[in-house]
């Protein structure tokens, strides 16, 4: 991993010079500086700068909006940093996603091929034509190299190493075959799967000898292995299917490494390279966080787009992704964070300041160390941004200023991290199982549950429980981190209790890892299914217990617990009895949470006709007001402690905050109204408005 930028230096917002009249560049950039942002980000689209093949306009000779040199000089003059984003693909609601038309309408043999050997549709939002180039096709890489040589000749003169503004460089955008990254959606191009090509080379590096391939049947050479093209006999040959996912994760990371090497060859030095990940469900497949970080040098951001107001479901998914990022990446940040709205009409699509502040602070509460808002100004297909395309400030301009000010006022910002009570295990083969039958992994409103069925288990069922456990723990008052036992198993030691939503299969190495951690004193809760076989279907005695224990079972210095409850519910509709069961289980195993917040029960409820009524004795699921949608998250680091208090309810509450081991302290609000409160006997009551967040320094002292 390379040296990462300071987290505070990554705060930014997207300013797209070629979509603004040049006379408004200064007002818009000055508004960014006034918001407290240390920098801005901007795509530099190949599509608009290429006048004809091999000819580019970077000085505005054909259109003053294309004066990239003038724009960079102005960014430098104003003392701002710049995240340089030259693609080659930028998406951005552009006709061909940033590629010149000649590229996407080029030779079909250069494109991503689907399992049926047809080219995959490209980015067709407006143009409705063209395909997606195959990432590592030599002809495409030659085109990209020529583009980088031209644009980097401008950019390298403005890098931070030469006193310029360019501090970071985005390696492509949302690498995912333009969201055509389903199991059979990509990439069967002959340059990938042809005899002796990338797929076979990867198999050779992975296994060394064809005799070691864990597949059904025997192969004289790696070149005799073909990739899967349909879901048939999956259970009998599971490693073959899983390897196809793992290979594509490698391929996308290799593409990022190739782009980075191209930029370095073009003289772009002294910058931090990064990539950004678009929403996927389950997260991290096939856009593998650790692989992407290895390719960039460590810097990977996630793109969060959530509707106003931030729903409990939207919050839950954002929090869960960030917790996995915390577990896997050296720095968690959002490279694109919703600012404004995809423009339809403003009557039904306003973005209030409160939403922007709430969503931003909620992300920071869950470990997000920097935010780059997208967009900062109005433009084609985008409205209600923090400023107009002429630089007029709006209410969300104030929201960004308030959020950035919170981070700046926390002097230990880069060292502060969330304190957790337990961890939910992220196990990659269970995510792969879900991915196998998923027709659209980037449709993050939908989780695929169904085919293929393995040892009686539907794909995605365990993932649904993995997701639900974060919500159940939160509603019970506990802060659950994630622990990635595939990519960051060393972090198991940081947790006292880990909860695994299991399937009937598990790798021997993963089972041994968990057993060793338990023997050293960890508590492992297993739910959903008890593993009985390895990935090849051979019998496996998970943890040496044979079957799920009837009660807590000692293993060395630790314990194994089987939980046979169910998490099958949509966010906010979990059975209150299940929440109470999880609360009792965790309390018995690890005691009270580090900090928890709750409020008195709501005394009125709305009927479907909108009238209020008193809650009935039989009410359980379906009434979010009855759930505890308050979260208190303690951050520690650098000798400081900070408390985030989030109210996800649709009404204001008096939050009762209880600390496990802090009997007295002083709370000094960061931003907001600057309130001072006292913790007495480990408790404090904090009024908090609906859908909002408050942040406090937790200081020593206070009345007894």
C-alpha positions as CSV (number, residue, x, y, z in Angstrom):
1,X,0.0,0.0,0.0
2,X,1.2,3.5,-0.8
3,X,1.1,6.5,1.4
4,X,-2.5,7.7,1.6
5,X,-3.6,11.4,1.6
6,X,-4.8,12.9,4.9
7,X,-8.5,12.1,5.3
8,X,-9.4,15.8,5.6
9,X,-7.7,16.6,2.3
10,X,-10.2,14.2,0.5
11,X,-13.3,16.3,1.2
12,X,-14.4,17.7,-2.1
13,X,-17.3,18.3,-4.5
14,X,-17.6,17.8,-8.3
15,X,-17.2,20.8,-10.5
16,X,-17.4,20.1,-14.2
17,X,-15.7,22.9,-16.2
18,X,-16.9,21.8,-19.6
19,X,-20.5,22.0,-18.5
20,X,-20.2,25.5,-17.2
21,X,-19.8,28.8,-19.0
22,X,-16.2,29.7,-18.3
23,X,-17.3,33.1,-16.8
24,X,-18.8,31.1,-14.0
25,X,-15.8,28.9,-13.2
26,X,-14.6,31.4,-10.6
27,X,-17.9,31.9,-8.8
28,X,-18.5,28.2,-8.5
29,X,-15.0,27.4,-7.4
30,X,-15.1,30.3,-4.9
31,X,-18.3,28.8,-3.5
32,X,-16.5,25.5,-3.0
33,X,-13.7,27.3,-1.1
34,X,-16.3,29.2,1.0
35,X,-17.9,25.9,2.0
36,X,-14.6,24.9,3.6
37,X,-13.8,22.3,1.0
38,X,-10.0,21.8,0.5
39,X,-10.6,20.7,-3.1
40,X,-12.9,19.8,-6.0
41,X,-13.1,16.9,-8.3
42,X,-13.7,16.9,-12.0
43,X,-14.0,14.4,-14.8
44,X,-11.9,15.2,-17.9
45,X,-13.9,13.4,-20.6
46,X,-12.2,11.9,-23.6
47,X,-15.5,12.2,-25.5
48,X,-15.5,16.1,-25.4
49,X,-11.8,16.8,-25.7
50,X,-11.1,14.6,-28.7
51,X,-11.9,16.7,-31.8
52,X,-11.0,13.8,-34.1
53,X,-8.8,10.8,-33.6
54,X,-5.4,11.9,-32.4
55,X,-6.5,15.6,-32.2
56,X,-7.5,17.1,-28.8
57,X,-8.5,20.6,-27.6
58,X,-7.2,21.4,-24.1
59,X,-6.8,25.1,-24.5
60,X,-10.3,26.1,-25.7
61,X,-9.3,26.8,-29.3
62,X,-12.5,25.1,-30.6
63,X,-14.8,25.8,-27.5
64,X,-13.9,28.0,-24.5
65,X,-15.5,25.4,-22.2
66,X,-12.7,23.0,-23.1
67,X,-9.9,25.2,-21.8
68,X,-8.6,22.6,-19.3
69,X,-5.3,24.5,-18.9
70,X,-7.2,27.7,-17.9
71,X,-9.4,25.8,-15.5
72,X,-6.4,24.1,-13.8
73,X,-4.7,27.5,-13.5
74,X,-7.8,28.9,-11.8
75,X,-8.1,26.0,-9.4
76,X,-4.4,26.6,-8.5
77,X,-4.9,30.3,-8.1
78,X,-7.7,29.7,-5.6
79,X,-5.6,27.3,-3.5
80,X,-7.8,24.3,-4.1
81,X,-6.8,20.7,-4.6
82,X,-8.1,18.7,-7.6
83,X,-9.2,15.1,-8.0
84,X,-8.3,14.5,-11.6
85,X,-10.7,12.0,-13.3
86,X,-9.8,11.3,-16.9
87,X,-11.7,8.0,-17.3
88,X,-11.4,6.5,-19.8
89,X,-15.0,5.8,-18.8
90,X,-16.8,8.5,-16.8
91,X,-20.5,7.6,-17.1
92,X,-21.8,11.0,-15.9
93,X,-25.1,10.9,-18.0
94,X,-23.0,11.5,-21.1
95,X,-24.0,10.0,-24.5
96,X,-21.3,7.3,-24.5
97,X,-20.2,7.6,-20.9
98,X,-17.1,9.6,-21.8
99,X,-15.8,7.4,-24.6
100,X,-15.7,8.8,-28.1
101,X,-18.4,7.4,-30.3
102,X,-15.9,5.8,-32.6
103,X,-14.7,3.7,-29.6
104,X,-18.1,2.3,-28.5
105,X,-19.2,1.8,-32.2
106,X,-15.9,0.2,-33.1
107,X,-14.9,-3.4,-33.8
108,X,-17.3,-5.8,-32.0
109,X,-14.2,-8.0,-31.4
110,X,-12.8,-5.4,-29.1
111,X,-15.9,-5.4,-26.8
112,X,-17.0,-7.2,-23.7
113,X,-18.7,-10.5,-24.8
114,X,-21.5,-12.1,-22.8
115,X,-21.8,-15.8,-22.2
116,X,-23.7,-16.2,-25.5
117,X,-20.7,-14.6,-27.4
118,X,-22.7,-11.4,-28.2
119,X,-21.2,-8.0,-27.3
120,X,-22.5,-6.6,-24.0
121,X,-24.6,-3.4,-24.4
122,X,-22.7,-0.3,-23.4
123,X,-23.7,2.9,-21.6
124,X,-26.7,3.9,-23.6
125,X,-28.6,6.4,-21.4
126,X,-28.8,9.0,-24.2
127,X,-27.3,7.6,-27.3
128,X,-28.9,4.1,-27.1
129,X,-26.1,2.7,-29.2
130,X,-22.7,1.1,-28.8
131,X,-20.9,-1.5,-26.6
132,X,-18.5,-1.7,-23.8
133,X,-14.8,-2.1,-24.6
134,X,-13.2,-5.2,-23.1
135,X,-10.9,-3.9,-20.3
136,X,-7.7,-5.6,-21.2
137,X,-8.1,-5.9,-25.0
138,X,-4.8,-4.8,-26.5
139,X,-6.5,-2.6,-29.1
140,X,-8.6,-0.8,-26.5
141,X,-5.5,-0.4,-24.2
142,X,-3.7,1.2,-27.2
143,X,-6.5,3.7,-27.6
144,X,-6.5,4.5,-23.9
145,X,-2.7,4.9,-23.9
146,X,-3.0,7.5,-26.6
147,X,-5.7,9.4,-24.7
148,X,-3.6,9.4,-21.5
149,X,-0.5,10.5,-23.3
150,X,-2.4,13.5,-24.6
151,X,-4.3,14.5,-21.4
152,X,-1.5,13.7,-19.0
153,X,0.8,16.0,-20.9
154,X,-1.4,18.8,-19.6
155,X,-2.1,17.3,-16.1
156,X,1.5,16.4,-15.2
157,X,2.3,20.1,-15.2
158,X,-0.3,20.7,-12.6
159,X,0.4,17.9,-10.1
160,X,0.8,18.7,-6.4
161,X,4.5,17.6,-6.7
162,X,5.0,20.5,-9.1
163,X,3.1,23.0,-7.0
164,X,-0.2,22.5,-8.8
165,X,-3.6,21.4,-7.6
166,X,-3.8,17.7,-8.8
167,X,-3.4,15.6,-5.7
168,X,-5.4,12.4,-6.7
169,X,-6.1,10.6,-9.9
170,X,-9.2,8.5,-10.5
171,X,-8.5,5.2,-12.3
172,X,-11.5,4.9,-14.5
173,X,-14.9,5.2,-12.9
174,X,-17.0,2.5,-11.2
175,X,-15.2,-0.4,-12.8
176,X,-17.8,-3.0,-13.4
177,X,-18.1,-3.5,-17.1
178,X,-20.6,-0.5,-17.1
179,X,-22.7,-2.5,-14.5
180,X,-22.7,-5.6,-16.9
181,X,-20.9,-7.6,-14.3
182,X,-23.3,-10.4,-13.6
183,X,-21.9,-13.9,-13.5
184,X,-22.6,-14.5,-17.2
185,X,-22.6,-10.8,-18.3
186,X,-18.8,-10.5,-18.8
187,X,-16.2,-11.1,-20.1
188,X,-16.1,-13.9,-22.7
189,X,-14.0,-12.0,-25.2
190,X,-11.4,-14.2,-26.9
191,X,-8.7,-12.0,-25.5
192,X,-9.9,-13.2,-22.1
193,X,-11.0,-16.7,-22.5
194,X,-9.2,-17.8,-25.7
195,X,-6.8,-20.6,-25.5
196,X,-3.8,-19.6,-23.4
197,X,-5.2,-16.1,-22.7
198,X,-5.9,-14.3,-19.5
199,X,-8.2,-16.9,-17.9
200,X,-5.8,-19.8,-18.5
201,X,-2.9,-17.7,-17.3
202,X,-4.7,-16.9,-14.1
203,X,-5.5,-20.6,-13.5
204,X,-1.8,-21.4,-14.1
205,X,-0.7,-18.8,-11.5
206,X,-3.3,-19.9,-9.1
207,X,-2.8,-23.6,-9.2
208,X,0.6,-24.2,-10.7
209,X,-0.3,-27.5,-12.2
210,X,-3.5,-28.7,-13.9
211,X,-3.4,-31.8,-11.5
212,X,-4.2,-29.4,-8.7
213,X,-7.4,-28.0,-10.2
214,X,-10.3,-28.8,-7.7
215,X,-12.8,-29.3,-10.5
216,X,-14.9,-32.3,-11.6
217,X,-12.9,-34.3,-14.2
218,X,-9.3,-34.1,-15.0
219,X,-7.5,-31.8,-17.4
220,X,-4.2,-32.4,-19.3
221,X,-3.6,-28.6,-19.5
222,X,-5.1,-25.4,-18.2
223,X,-6.0,-24.5,-21.8
224,X,-8.5,-27.4,-21.7
225,X,-10.6,-25.6,-19.1
226,X,-13.5,-23.5,-20.4
227,X,-15.3,-21.0,-18.2
228,X,-18.9,-21.8,-17.1
229,X,-21.6,-20.4,-19.4
230,X,-24.8,-21.7,-17.6
231,X,-25.9,-22.8,-14.2
232,X,-25.7,-26.5,-14.4
233,X,-24.4,-29.1,-11.8
234,X,-23.2,-26.2,-9.7
235,X,-23.1,-28.2,-6.5
236,X,-21.0,-30.9,-8.1
237,X,-18.5,-28.5,-9.4
238,X,-18.7,-25.4,-7.1
239,X,-15.0,-24.4,-7.2
240,X,-15.1,-24.1,-11.0
241,X,-18.0,-21.6,-10.7
242,X,-16.4,-19.7,-7.8
243,X,-13.1,-19.4,-9.7
244,X,-14.9,-17.6,-12.5
245,X,-16.0,-14.9,-10.1
246,X,-12.5,-14.8,-8.5
247,X,-10.9,-14.5,-11.9
248,X,-13.1,-11.5,-12.9
249,X,-12.3,-9.8,-9.6
250,X,-8.6,-10.2,-10.5
251,X,-9.2,-9.0,-14.1
252,X,-10.8,-5.7,-13.0
253,X,-8.0,-5.1,-10.5
254,X,-5.5,-5.9,-13.2
255,X,-7.2,-3.3,-15.4
256,X,-6.7,-0.7,-12.7
257,X,-3.1,-1.7,-12.3
258,X,-2.6,-1.3,-16.0
259,X,-4.2,2.2,-16.0
260,X,-2.0,3.3,-13.1
261,X,1.1,2.1,-14.9
262,X,0.1,4.0,-18.0
263,X,-0.3,7.2,-16.1
264,X,3.1,6.8,-14.5
265,X,4.6,6.1,-17.9
266,X,3.1,9.4,-19.0
267,X,4.8,11.3,-16.2
268,X,1.9,11.6,-13.8
269,X,3.8,11.3,-10.5
270,X,3.5,12.5,-7.0
271,X,-0.3,11.9,-6.9
272,X,-2.4,9.3,-5.1
273,X,-4.3,7.0,-7.4
274,X,-7.8,5.8,-6.5
275,X,-10.9,4.1,-7.8
276,X,-14.5,4.4,-6.9
277,X,-17.0,1.6,-6.5
278,X,-20.6,1.8,-7.5
279,X,-23.4,0.2,-5.3
280,X,-23.6,-3.6,-5.5
281,X,-25.5,-6.1,-3.5
282,X,-24.0,-8.0,-1.9
283,X,-21.2,-5.4,-1.5
284,X,-17.7,-6.3,-2.7
285,X,-18.7,-8.8,-5.3
286,X,-17.3,-8.8,-7.9
287,X,-15.9,-5.4,-7.1
288,X,-13.6,-6.7,-4.4
289,X,-12.5,-4.0,-2.1
290,X,-9.1,-5.5,-1.1
291,X,-8.2,-6.3,-4.8
292,X,-9.0,-2.8,-5.9
293,X,-7.0,-1.3,-3.0
294,X,-4.0,-3.4,-4.0
295,X,-4.2,-2.1,-7.5
296,X,-4.5,1.6,-6.6
297,X,-2.1,1.7,-3.7
298,X,-4.7,1.6,-1.1
299,X,-7.2,4.3,-1.9
300,X,-10.7,3.1,-2.7
301,X,-13.9,5.2,-2.4
302,X,-17.6,4.1,-2.5
303,X,-20.4,6.0,-4.3
304,X,-23.4,6.6,-2.1
305,X,-26.7,7.9,-3.6
306,X,-29.7,8.0,-1.3
307,X,-33.1,9.7,-1.7
308,X,-34.2,12.4,0.6
309,X,-35.2,11.9,3.3
310,X,-32.7,9.2,4.1
311,X,-34.8,6.2,4.9
312,X,-34.0,3.6,7.5
313,X,-33.4,1.1,4.7
314,X,-31.1,3.5,2.9
315,X,-29.2,4.3,6.2
316,X,-28.9,0.6,7.0
317,X,-27.3,-0.2,3.7
318,X,-24.9,2.7,3.8
319,X,-23.8,1.9,7.3
320,X,-23.3,-1.7,6.5
321,X,-21.1,-0.9,3.5
322,X,-19.0,1.5,5.5
323,X,-18.5,-1.0,8.2
324,X,-17.2,-3.5,5.7
325,X,-14.9,-0.8,4.3
326,X,-13.6,-0.2,7.8
327,X,-12.8,-3.9,8.1
328,X,-11.0,-4.2,4.8
329,X,-9.6,-0.9,3.6
330,X,-7.0,1.4,5.2
331,X,-9.3,4.4,4.8
332,X,-13.0,4.6,4.3
333,X,-14.4,7.4,2.2
334,X,-17.1,8.3,-0.4
335,X,-15.7,9.3,-3.8
336,X,-19.3,10.3,-4.9
337,X,-21.9,11.3,-2.3
338,X,-25.3,12.5,-3.4
339,X,-25.4,16.3,-3.6
340,X,-28.5,17.5,-5.5
341,X,-30.7,15.3,-7.6
342,X,-31.0,13.7,-11.0
343,X,-33.1,16.5,-12.5
344,X,-36.7,15.7,-13.4
345,X,-38.6,18.5,-11.9
346,X,-38.1,20.4,-8.7
347,X,-41.7,20.1,-7.5
348,X,-41.1,16.5,-6.3
349,X,-37.4,16.4,-6.1
350,X,-36.1,19.0,-3.7
351,X,-33.1,18.2,-1.5
352,X,-33.3,19.9,1.8
353,X,-30.3,21.0,3.8
354,X,-31.3,18.8,6.7
355,X,-31.1,15.7,4.6
356,X,-27.6,16.5,3.3
357,X,-26.4,17.1,6.8
358,X,-28.1,14.1,8.2
359,X,-26.9,11.7,5.5
360,X,-23.3,13.1,5.7
361,X,-23.0,12.9,9.5
362,X,-24.6,9.4,9.5
363,X,-21.9,8.3,7.1
364,X,-19.2,9.9,9.3
365,X,-20.7,8.2,12.4
366,X,-20.1,4.8,10.6
367,X,-16.5,5.5,9.8
368,X,-16.6,7.6,6.6
369,X,-13.5,9.8,6.9
370,X,-14.1,12.0,3.8
371,X,-16.9,12.9,1.4
372,X,-16.8,14.2,-2.2
373,X,-20.3,15.5,-3.0
374,X,-21.6,14.8,-6.5
375,X,-22.7,17.3,-7.9
376,X,-21.7,20.7,-6.5
377,X,-23.5,22.7,-9.2
378,X,-26.5,22.2,-11.5
379,X,-25.8,20.9,-15.0
380,X,-27.4,18.7,-17.6
381,X,-29.5,16.0,-15.9
382,X,-28.8,17.4,-12.5
383,X,-30.6,20.0,-10.3
384,X,-31.0,21.4,-6.8
385,X,-27.2,21.1,-6.3
386,X,-25.5,23.1,-3.5
387,X,-25.0,26.0,-6.0
388,X,-26.4,26.9,-9.4
389,X,-24.4,26.7,-12.6
390,X,-23.7,30.4,-12.0
391,X,-22.5,30.0,-8.4
392,X,-25.7,31.0,-6.5
393,X,-25.5,29.5,-3.0
394,X,-28.4,27.3,-1.9
395,X,-29.3,25.8,1.5
396,X,-27.1,22.7,0.7
397,X,-24.1,25.0,0.4
398,X,-24.5,25.7,4.1
399,X,-25.0,22.0,4.8
400,X,-21.7,21.1,3.2
401,X,-20.0,24.0,5.2
402,X,-21.5,22.6,8.4
403,X,-20.4,19.1,7.8
404,X,-16.8,19.9,6.8
405,X,-16.6,22.2,9.8
406,X,-17.5,19.2,12.1
407,X,-14.5,17.2,10.7
408,X,-12.2,20.2,11.0
409,X,-13.1,20.8,14.6
410,X,-12.2,17.3,15.6
411,X,-8.5,17.7,15.8
412,X,-7.9,13.9,16.0
413,X,-10.1,13.4,12.9
414,X,-7.8,11.0,11.1
415,X,-7.3,8.8,14.2
416,X,-10.9,8.6,15.4
417,X,-12.6,5.2,14.7
418,X,-16.0,3.7,15.7
419,X,-15.9,1.5,18.8
420,X,-17.8,-1.8,18.3
421,X,-19.5,-4.3,20.6
422,X,-19.4,-7.2,18.2
423,X,-18.7,-8.0,14.6
424,X,-20.7,-9.6,11.8
425,X,-18.6,-12.0,9.7
426,X,-18.4,-11.3,6.0
427,X,-17.4,-14.5,4.2
428,X,-16.8,-14.2,0.5
429,X,-17.9,-17.6,-0.7
430,X,-21.4,-16.9,0.7
431,X,-21.5,-13.6,-1.3
432,X,-20.3,-15.5,-4.4
433,X,-23.1,-18.0,-4.0
434,X,-25.6,-15.1,-4.1
435,X,-23.8,-13.6,-7.1
436,X,-24.0,-16.8,-9.2
437,X,-27.7,-16.4,-10.1
438,X,-28.0,-12.6,-9.7
439,X,-29.0,-11.0,-13.1
440,X,-28.0,-7.5,-12.0
441,X,-25.6,-7.1,-9.0
442,X,-25.6,-3.3,-9.2
443,X,-29.4,-3.2,-8.6
444,X,-28.8,-2.6,-4.9
445,X,-32.5,-2.2,-4.1
446,X,-32.8,-6.0,-4.8
447,X,-31.0,-8.9,-3.2
448,X,-31.1,-12.0,-5.3
449,X,-32.5,-15.0,-3.3
450,X,-33.1,-18.2,-5.4
451,X,-31.0,-20.3,-7.7
452,X,-28.6,-22.0,-7.5
453,X,-29.6,-24.0,-4.5
454,X,-26.6,-25.6,-2.8
455,X,-27.0,-28.4,-0.2
456,X,-30.6,-27.2,0.2
457,X,-29.7,-23.5,0.7
458,X,-31.0,-20.8,-1.7
459,X,-28.5,-18.4,-3.0
460,X,-28.7,-15.1,-1.1
461,X,-30.6,-16.4,2.0
462,X,-27.6,-16.2,4.2
463,X,-26.6,-12.8,2.8
464,X,-30.1,-11.6,3.8
465,X,-29.4,-12.7,7.3
466,X,-25.9,-11.2,7.3
467,X,-27.5,-7.8,6.4
468,X,-30.4,-8.2,8.9
469,X,-28.0,-8.9,11.8
470,X,-26.6,-5.4,11.6
471,X,-30.1,-4.0,12.0
472,X,-31.1,-6.3,14.8
473,X,-28.0,-5.5,16.7
474,X,-28.5,-1.8,16.2
475,X,-32.1,-1.9,17.3
476,X,-31.0,-3.9,20.4
477,X,-28.6,-1.0,21.2
478,X,-25.3,-2.7,20.1
479,X,-22.9,-1.3,17.5
480,X,-21.9,-4.2,15.1
481,X,-18.7,-3.8,13.1
482,X,-18.0,-6.1,10.1
483,X,-15.0,-8.5,10.0
484,X,-13.9,-9.8,6.6
485,X,-12.6,-13.3,7.4
486,X,-11.6,-13.8,3.7
487,X,-9.6,-10.7,3.1
488,X,-8.7,-9.3,6.6
489,X,-8.8,-12.3,8.9
490,X,-6.1,-10.8,11.2
491,X,-8.8,-8.3,12.4
492,X,-10.6,-11.2,14.2
493,X,-8.4,-10.5,17.2
494,X,-10.0,-7.1,17.5
495,X,-13.4,-8.5,18.5
496,X,-14.7,-10.4,21.5
497,X,-17.8,-11.7,19.7
498,X,-18.3,-12.6,16.0
499,X,-21.6,-13.6,14.5
500,X,-21.6,-15.8,11.4
501,X,-24.7,-16.3,9.3
502,X,-23.6,-19.5,7.8
503,X,-24.4,-21.8,4.9
504,X,-24.1,-25.6,4.8
505,X,-20.6,-25.3,3.3
506,X,-17.3,-23.6,4.3
507,X,-13.7,-23.9,3.4
508,X,-11.5,-25.9,5.7
509,X,-9.1,-22.9,6.1
510,X,-12.0,-20.6,7.1
511,X,-13.3,-23.2,9.6
512,X,-9.8,-23.6,11.1
513,X,-9.3,-19.9,11.3
514,X,-12.6,-19.5,13.3
515,X,-11.8,-22.4,15.6
516,X,-8.3,-21.0,16.4
517,X,-9.8,-17.6,17.2
518,X,-12.4,-19.2,19.5
519,X,-9.8,-21.3,21.3
520,X,-7.9,-18.1,22.1
521,X,-11.0,-16.7,23.9
522,X,-13.4,-15.5,21.2
523,X,-17.2,-16.1,21.2
524,X,-18.6,-17.3,17.9
525,X,-22.4,-17.1,17.3
526,X,-23.5,-19.2,14.3
527,X,-26.9,-18.9,12.8
528,X,-29.0,-19.7,9.7
529,X,-27.2,-23.0,8.8
530,X,-24.6,-25.3,10.3
531,X,-21.7,-26.1,7.9
532,X,-21.3,-29.8,7.2
533,X,-19.3,-29.9,3.9
534,X,-16.4,-28.1,2.3
535,X,-16.6,-26.4,-1.1
536,X,-16.1,-29.7,-2.9
537,X,-19.0,-31.3,-1.0
538,X,-16.8,-33.5,1.2
539,X,-17.9,-34.0,4.8
540,X,-16.5,-31.5,7.3
541,X,-16.8,-31.5,11.0
542,X,-17.3,-27.8,11.7
543,X,-15.4,-26.7,14.9
544,X,-15.2,-30.4,15.9
545,X,-18.8,-30.3,17.2
546,X,-20.5,-32.5,14.7
547,X,-23.8,-30.6,14.9
548,X,-25.1,-27.3,16.4
549,X,-24.7,-27.2,20.2
550,X,-27.9,-27.1,22.3
551,X,-26.4,-24.2,24.4
552,X,-23.2,-22.3,24.8
553,X,-20.3,-24.7,24.2
554,X,-16.7,-24.2,25.4
555,X,-13.9,-24.5,22.9
556,X,-10.5,-23.8,24.5
557,X,-10.9,-20.4,26.2
558,X,-13.8,-19.4,24.0
559,X,-17.4,-20.3,23.3
560,X,-19.6,-21.5,20.5
561,X,-23.3,-20.5,20.4
562,X,-26.0,-21.6,18.0
563,X,-28.9,-19.2,17.3
564,X,-31.9,-20.6,15.5
565,X,-33.9,-17.4,15.3
566,X,-34.9,-15.7,12.0
567,X,-34.1,-12.3,10.5
568,X,-36.5,-12.6,7.6
569,X,-37.9,-9.1,7.6
570,X,-37.6,-5.8,5.7
571,X,-35.7,-2.9,7.4
572,X,-37.9,-1.4,10.1
573,X,-40.3,-4.4,10.1
574,X,-38.3,-6.8,12.3
575,X,-40.3,-8.6,14.9
576,X,-39.9,-6.9,18.2
577,X,-39.7,-10.3,19.9
578,X,-36.6,-11.1,17.7
579,X,-34.9,-7.8,18.7
580,X,-35.5,-8.6,22.3
581,X,-34.1,-12.1,21.8
582,X,-30.9,-10.8,20.2
583,X,-30.6,-8.2,23.0
584,X,-30.9,-10.9,25.7
585,X,-28.4,-13.1,23.9
586,X,-25.8,-10.4,23.5
587,X,-26.3,-9.1,27.0
588,X,-25.7,-12.6,28.3
589,X,-22.6,-13.2,26.2
590,X,-20.8,-9.8,26.3
591,X,-22.8,-7.6,28.7
592,X,-24.2,-4.1,28.1
593,X,-23.2,-2.2,25.0
594,X,-20.4,0.4,25.2
595,X,-23.1,3.1,24.6
596,X,-26.7,2.8,23.7
597,X,-29.6,5.2,23.0
598,X,-33.3,4.6,23.4
599,X,-36.5,6.7,23.7
600,X,-39.8,6.2,25.4
601,X,-42.3,4.2,23.3
602,X,-44.3,6.2,20.8
603,X,-47.9,6.6,22.1
604,X,-49.7,7.1,18.8
605,X,-49.6,5.3,15.5
606,X,-50.9,6.1,12.0
607,X,-53.4,4.0,10.2
608,X,-53.3,3.5,6.5
609,X,-55.8,6.3,6.2
610,X,-53.4,8.7,8.0
611,X,-55.4,8.9,11.2
612,X,-53.7,8.4,14.6
613,X,-54.6,5.7,17.0
614,X,-53.2,4.1,20.1
615,X,-51.0,1.0,19.6
616,X,-52.9,-2.2,20.0
617,X,-51.7,-5.2,22.0
618,X,-51.1,-7.3,18.9
619,X,-49.0,-4.8,17.0
620,X,-45.6,-6.2,16.0
621,X,-44.0,-5.7,12.6
622,X,-44.7,-3.0,10.1
623,X,-44.7,0.1,12.5
624,X,-41.2,1.7,12.4
625,X,-42.2,4.1,15.2
626,X,-42.3,1.1,17.6
627,X,-38.7,0.1,16.8
628,X,-35.7,1.7,18.4
629,X,-34.3,3.6,15.5
630,X,-31.8,5.6,17.6
631,X,-28.1,4.9,17.2
632,X,-25.3,6.1,19.5
633,X,-21.8,5.5,18.2
634,X,-18.7,6.2,20.2
635,X,-15.5,7.0,18.3
636,X,-12.0,6.9,20.0
637,X,-8.5,7.8,18.8
638,X,-5.6,10.1,19.5
639,X,-6.7,10.4,23.1
640,X,-10.1,11.8,22.2
641,X,-13.6,10.4,22.4
642,X,-16.5,11.6,20.2
643,X,-20.2,10.6,20.4
644,X,-22.5,10.5,17.4
645,X,-26.2,10.4,18.1
646,X,-28.5,9.6,15.2
647,X,-32.3,9.8,15.2
648,X,-33.7,7.7,12.3
649,X,-37.3,8.2,13.5
650,X,-39.7,10.5,11.6
651,X,-40.3,12.5,14.8
652,X,-38.2,14.2,17.5
653,X,-37.3,12.2,20.6
654,X,-35.7,12.6,24.0
655,X,-32.9,10.1,23.6
656,X,-31.8,8.4,26.8
657,X,-28.1,7.6,26.3
658,X,-26.4,5.1,28.6
659,X,-22.7,4.4,28.8
660,X,-21.4,1.1,30.1
661,X,-18.2,2.4,31.8
662,X,-18.3,6.2,31.8
663,X,-20.1,7.2,35.0
664,X,-19.6,10.9,34.5
665,X,-18.4,13.2,31.7
666,X,-19.2,16.4,29.9
667,X,-20.7,16.5,26.4
668,X,-19.7,19.5,24.3
669,X,-21.5,19.7,21.0
670,X,-19.5,20.0,17.8
671,X,-21.4,22.4,15.6
672,X,-25.2,22.5,16.0
673,X,-26.3,24.7,18.8
674,X,-23.1,24.2,20.8
675,X,-24.9,22.5,23.7
676,X,-23.2,21.4,26.9
677,X,-24.6,18.4,28.7
678,X,-23.6,16.3,31.7
679,X,-23.3,12.5,32.0
680,X,-24.4,11.5,35.5
681,X,-24.4,7.9,36.7
682,X,-23.6,6.8,33.2
683,X,-26.7,8.5,31.7
684,X,-27.7,11.6,29.9
685,X,-30.9,12.7,28.1
686,X,-30.5,14.4,24.7
687,X,-33.3,16.0,22.7
688,X,-32.8,15.3,19.0
689,X,-35.0,16.3,16.1
690,X,-36.4,13.8,13.6
691,X,-34.1,12.5,10.9
692,X,-31.0,14.3,12.3
693,X,-27.6,13.8,13.9
694,X,-25.8,15.5,16.8
695,X,-22.0,15.2,17.4
696,X,-20.4,15.7,20.8
697,X,-16.9,15.8,22.3
698,X,-17.0,13.4,25.2
699,X,-14.8,15.1,27.8
700,X,-13.6,14.0,31.2
701,X,-15.1,15.5,34.4
702,X,-18.6,16.6,35.2
703,X,-20.7,16.5,38.4
704,X,-21.0,13.4,40.5
